[in-house]
Amino acid sequence: MKSSVKQAVEVISSLISLSHSIKVFNVKWQLIRKKLEELSSGLMAVESCNDSSENTAAFSDLVPSILVTVNECCDLARRCVDLSYSGKLLMQSDLDVMAAKVGLHVKNISGIWTAGVLTHGSAIVVSRPGLGACKDDMRYVKLVALEVGDIVKVLVDFLDSPEMEIQEEASKIVSLMSGFDLYKRVLVECGIVGPLNRVLETGSRLSREGAVKCLQTLTVNSDNAWSVSAHGGVTALLKICSSSEFGGELIGLACGVLRNLVGVEEIKRFMVEEGAITTFIKLTRSKDEIVQINSVEFLQHISSGDELVHETVVKAGGIRALVRISDPKSATSSKTREVALRTIENLCFSSQNHINMLMNYMFTDHLLFFLRNGEVSLQELALKLTFRLCGTSDDAKKTIGDAGFMPELARLLNAKSYDMREMAIETLSSLVSVPRNRKRFVQDDRNIQYLLQLLDEDEGISGNKQLLLSILMSLTSCNSGRRKIASSGYLKNIEKLAEEQVSDAKRLVRKLSSNRFHSFLSRFWHS
């Protein structure tokens, strides 16, 4: 059970991080993010429970269902980040449904706790009363909160115990308690942050893991960030991340806390001064997936919207590190590559110098591989990055054309995804604006065939016909392009569009009818 719960927590953590990059439907994503944080807290508490048969049975169906929902939410988030959704109203509806699904999972976890199904020997967990709770229910909760406050004070003292076993148990218990909103405020008010930071500095591995888990939950609320920093937490966390004596799990958790803290400007500056950027660039080489992902996300967060830090990341080798992760030959996971590609998009397109660095590091080779062989999510990201590179300069377009991208883009015109088809067409339109690419494109008969098939009234995509006609018009500047279009079996579709007063179709017909093609086309149309 614990492995699947841990997986769910990690995916939710990455999703929450990704959601901060979304610039649309802000209110809806704030709601979803809040529910995801509640879900993550509940799962982290579950992760601390005994791995008994009762607990395994209670979550045997729930955790897989949560993973399905979270993966669906990841897809919605990516589409909102990429602005690749088909309609605002449909996306708003999908987000409402998603918020309800996540809320239901939170309610189900709370229900399992309330039913007393889960077993653990560490703490008593009381669910929050519902909207219809009576006064007696509320008094009961206040009484428990008061009792918990007394318990927390004892646990705070135990965190400073010289006995490692006592410290480890106390760390485990407060980590579990921090997963519930009812106890977060109590933990902070009882002065938990200082002892947790001391555990980070001198505790055992198990004590440190419990302390970092607790801090990760508490620092979701930025109000607690200052307290962590004031007690030396940032320095202690950076020391964990830069030390070779700790395992991937602890370093991954520490990365997560620092990622939460980086949103506070003064703390971010302190991290930069303490060498955090160099530390995290080194961590991108880790063999542990969660460490790699958290380190890349940290670099994205710390550089977001800050040109000075942005340049510091680049000068420290950030772009080279990200390109290395995205290399198909590297041993990184698909999920890690996705995070790296998204970070490249956010980090590298604000400067022509950064784009030149990407090209010099042979990044286009990676993109071409993913267009040909990548999983759908990687393929979509590679396509988007290719489109963005094409928009940077004619030299970039020539490089991409020479590298062999156009046949792959033409093939993607038949992709199942409407969004991918649309972006493939837009990318091709950009590429064929360069004469050298037009000549290269028409050399392969299949490329023109793909374009013409989309104009077929039964197979075409009406929203993109204007762009398709524009591409075909560009190709007629090549003699071989005009000849292949004119001799195709789809020419009547162009003529039909011209008769319907589609301006680009009329221009295309006139172009094909000019000069030495005029008599040939006349015979062809009236045969």
N, C-alpha and C positions, 0 to 999 in steps of 0.2 A: 504493500500500500504506500509506504513512505516514498518509494522511488517515483511513483506516478504523481503523488501529491507535490513532490519537489519539482517535477517537470512542469506541473501546472503553475506553481508559484513563479518559476523562471520565465515561462511564456507570458504570464500576466505582467511581470515586471518589465519585460521588453515592450509589451503592448502599451503600458502606461507611458513609458519613455517615448515611444513612437507617437502617441497621441498628442504630446506636447508640440510636435512639429506640424500639426494640422491647423490650417488657417481658415477653415470654413466650418459652419454649423457649430460655432463655439459653445453655445449654451448646451446643446445636446451632448457634445463630447465632454463637457465639464460634468454633466450628470453621469454619463457612462464611466468616466474616469473615477468619480467618487465611489460608484458601485464596485468597480474593479478593485479599488483600494480596500474596500470592505471585504470583498471576496478573498483577496490576497491575505488579509489579516486573519480571516477565519481559517484559511488553509494552512497558514504558518502555525497557527495554534494546533490544528489537527496533526501537523507534522511532528509536534512535540509529544503526542500521545503515545501510549504503549502500542506496540505492533501486535496486538492481540487478535484472535479470530473474530471477536465481537466488533472491533474497530474496522477490520478488513471487510467484514460483511456489510457494515453500515455504509461504506464508501465504495463498494465494488461497482455499483452502477452510477453513482453520482460523479465521481472523478472523471471517467471517460466522457460523460455528458458535458462536464465543465470544459474539458479540453476541446470538444467539438465546438462549443459556443465561443470559446476564446479564439480559436482558429478562424471562425467566421467573422469575429470582431476584428481580427488582424487584417482580414481581406478588406473589410469596410474601411479600416484606417488607412491602408495603403492606397485605396482608390480615392480617399479624401485628400491624402497628401499629394497624390499625383494628379488630382482633379480629373480623374478618368472615369467618373460615374456618368451614366447616360442621361440622368435628369435629376433636378434638385428635389422635386416632390417625392420621387421614388426613393432617393437616398434618405430624405427626412423620415419617410415611413420605415425604411430599413433600420435606421438608427433608433427609432422609437421601439421597434420590436426587439432590437438588441438590448436596449436598456432594461426592458421587461424581462428578458431571458436571464441577464446577469443578476437582476434583482431577485428572481426566483431562486437562483442557485444560492444566493446569500441567505434567503429565507429558509431554504432546505437545510443548510448547514446549521443555522440557528435552531431549527426544529430538532435536529439530531442531538444537539447539545442539551436542549430543554428536556428531551425525552430521557436523558441520562444514559443513552446507549454507549457513548464513548467512555472509555475507562482510562484514567491516569491517576497517579498517586501524588500529584503535585499541587493541584489547586481546585477550588470549587468555582465553576463557571455558571453564571446566571444570565439568561438571555434578557434583552431589553423588553420591557412590557410593550404590548401592541397599542394601537390607537384607542382601542376600547377598554384599556386597563382601568380597573377601579382604584380608589384611593388606597385600599389595603395593599394592592399590588405595588403601588408606588412607594408606600412606606416600607414594604419589605425590601425593595431594591435599595432604598436609602440606608436601611439598616445594614444590608450586606456590604454596601459601599463603605460604610463606616468601619465595619469589621475588616474589610480588605485593606483599608488605609492602615490599620494597626498591623496587619500581616505584612504589608509592603515595607513599613518602617523596620520590621525585624529582618526582612529580606535584604534591605539596603545595608544593614549592619553585616549580614552574612556575606555580602559581596566583598567586604574588606577582611573577611576571615583569613588567617594564615593557613587554615586547613583547606587544602585543595578540594577535597570531596565536598565539603560544605559550600565552598564558593561555586563549584560546578553545579550543584543542585539548585542553589539560589539563582544562578545565571539562567539555568534551564526554565525555572518557574517564571521569572520575570519576562523571559522571552515569550513564553506561552501567554501570559497575561496581557502583554502589549498588543496581542492580536485582536483585542476587543476594545471598542470605543469607551465602554463603561470604565475601563481600568487605565486607559492611557493618561488621562488627566491626573488620576490618583498617583500613578507612578512618577509623573513629572513633579507634582506638588510635594511628594515625599523626598525629593532630591535624588532621584535615581541616576541622573546623568553623570554626576561626578564619580560615584563608585563604578559605573559602567566603564568610564574612560580609564580609571585606574586598573580595571580588569584587562583592558586592552593592552596596557603597558606591561603588566607583570603576571597575568593569569596564565593558566594552562591552556592548551589548544581548545578543550571542550568549554572552558569558561569563556574564552575569547569568542568562540562561535556563538554561544548564547548571548553574550553582550552585544555583538555586532548585529545579530538578528533583532534584538530589542531596539537598538539604535536605528536600524533600517526602517522599522515600523514607526518609531516616534518621529523621525525626521521627514516622513511624508508631509507632516505639518511643518512648514518653514519656520513657524514661530519657535520651534525647539532647536533650530539650527544654531542660533547664537549661543545657547546654553552648551551645546556640544563643543563649539569652537572655544568658548571661554574656559572650559575645563581641559583644554589641550587635546581634544578628540581628533582634530584634523591632523595634527602632527603624529599622533599614535596610529591613526588609520593609514597615513602615507608610509609610515615605517613598516606596517604590516605588508603593504602592497610592494614595497621595494626590497623586502627581505626574502632570502632564498630558503629560510627555515620553515616557512608556512606552506600548507597545502593549498590546492586550487580552490577548495570550498570556502575557506576562510578569506582568501584574497578576493574571491568573487563577491562575497558578502560585503567586504570592506569597500570594494569598488562601488557597490550599490549605494552605500551610505554617502560616500563622497559625491556620487552623482546627484543625490538628493540635496546636498549642501551647496553645490556649485551655483544654484540659483540666487544665492545671496552675494551681491556684488563684492562686498569687502572680503568675504570668505574666499571667493574666487580669486581675488588679487593675492591673498595670502598663499593660496595653493600654488599659484604661478611662481611666486617668489621662492617657495619651498621646493621647486623643481618637479611639481606634479606632472607637467607635460612630458618631460623626459621619462619619468617613471612609467607613465601609462603607454607611451610609445613602445617602451621595452616590453610591457605586458601584452602587447598585441602579438608577440611571438609565442605566447603561452600555448601549451598543448591542451589546456583545459578550455572547453567551449565557452562556459559561462564567464570565465575570466577574459577571454578574447572579446566576447560580445560586450561585456560591461566596460572594458577599457576603451573600445571603439565608441560606444555610446557616450562615455565620459568626455572623450575628445570632441565629439560633436556638440555636446551640451556646453562645454567650457568655452568653445570658440564661437558659438552661435550669437550673432548680433554684436560681436566685439572684434573690430578690425585688428586691434593691437594683439590680442590673444590669438586671433586667427593667423596672423603672420608668424607669431611665435611657434605655433603648431607646425606650420609649413617649414620654417627654418630648422626645426628640430627633427625633420624627416617624416612628418606626418603623412604626406602624400605618398611617399615611397612605401611606408608601412601599409597603408590602405591598399595600394596597388598589389603589394605582395600577398595580402590576404585574399584579394579577389582573383589571384592567379589560379586557373583551373588545375594546374599541376600541384598546387599546395595541398596540404593535408587538412585543410579547414572544412568545416561543415557547410552545407548550403545555407543554413540559417545565419551563420557568421558572415558568409559572403554577401547575403542580402543586406545585413547591417552595414557592412563595409561599403557596398555600392551606394546605399542611401547617404552615407556620410560623405562619400566622394562628391555626390551631387550637391550637398549642402556646403561643402568646403572649397571646392575647386572651380566653381564657375563665376566667381566674383572678380577674377583677374585673368587677363590673357596670359600672364606669366605662369599662373598655376595650370592653365589649360595646356600650355606648351610643355610643362613638366609631365603632365599626364601622357601626352603624345610621345615624349622622349622615353618614358618608361614602358612603352609598347602596350599601353592600356587598351588600345583598339583591338589588339590580338585577343585579349580576354573577352571583350564585348562580342567579337565575331564568334568566338567559341560558344558563348552562351546563347546567341541567336540561333546557332546551328543545333546545339546539343543540350542546352540548359533546361532545367525544370521550368514550368510555366512562370513561376514567380521571378526567377532569375532572368528568364527570357524577356519578360515585361520590363524589368529594370534596365536590362541591356539595351532594349529598344528605345526607352525613354532617354537614356544617356547618349545613345547614338544621335537621336534627334537633337538633343541640346548641343552636342559637339558640332553638328552640321550648321547650327545657328551662330557659331562663333567667328568663322572666317572662311573665305574661299579656299585657303590652303588646307584647312581641316577637311573641307568637302572633297578636295582632291585626294588627300591621304586616305580617307574612308572609301572613296570610289576605287582607288588603286588597290586597296586591301581586299576587295572582293565582297563588300557588303551588299551591293545592289541585287545580286541574284537571291540572297537570303531575304532581303526586304520584299522582293517581288513574290517570293514564296509565301511570305506572311500575309499577303493580300487575301489569301484564302484561309487565314486563321479563324478558329471558332469564335474567338473573342472579338466583339465589335470594336472595343477600344484599341486592341492591337492592330486590327485592320486599318483603323483610322490613322493611328500614329505611323504605321508603315507607309501609308499613302503620303502623309505630310512629310516624312523623312525623304522619300523618293523625290517628291516635288522640289525639296531643297537641293538635293544632290544633282538633279538634272539641270539645274540652273547654271551649272558649270559645263562649258562645251566639251571638255575632255570626258566627262562622265557620261554625257549623252552618247558620244561615239562608242564608249565602252558598253553602255547599257543595250544598245540595239544590236550588238554583235551576237547576243544570245536570243534566238527566236522566242524562247519560252518567256522571256521577260515581257515582251510586247504582248504575247498571248495572254499572260496573266492580267495585264491592264485591260485589254479588250474584252475579256470575259466578264469583267465587272460592269461593263456597259450594257451587257445583255439584260433585257428588260425583266427576265425571269430570275437572274442571279445577281443583278446589280444592287449597289447600296446607294439609294437615291441621294442621300445627304453628301456623298463624296463624288458624285458624278462631275460636278464643276471642277474639282481638283484633278480628277482623272483626265478630263478634257484638256486642262491646262498642261499636264505632263505630256500628253500626246502631242499637243501643239508645239511644245519645246522639242520633241523628238523629230518633228518634221523638218527641223533645220539640217538634219543629216539626210543625205540622199537615200541611204539604205533604210533609214527610219521611215521616210515617206513611202518607199517602195513596199516595205513589209506591212505597213498599216493599210495601204491601198489594196494589197493583194489578199488581205485576211478575209475570213468568212464573216467577220463582225462589222464590216463596213456599213451595211444597211442600218445598223443601230445608230451609227453616227448621223447618217442621213435623216433618220426618223427624228432624232433630237433636233436637227437643224430645222426640219419642217415644223417642229413644235416651238420654234423661235428661241431656242437656247442659244444665246449669243456666241459662246465659245465653240459650240458645235458648228454653227454657221461659218465662223472663222476657220475652223479646221477643214470643213468641206471646201471652202474657197482655196485654202492652201494646197490641199491635195489635188484640186482641179487645175491649178496653175501650170503654166509652161508646158513641158512635154508630157505631163500626166493628163492634160485636159481631154484629149481625144480618147485615151484609154479609159478614163473614168466614165465618159459619156456612154461608150459602148457597154461598159460593165453594168452601169445602172439600168440601162434600157434593154438589156438582153433578156 
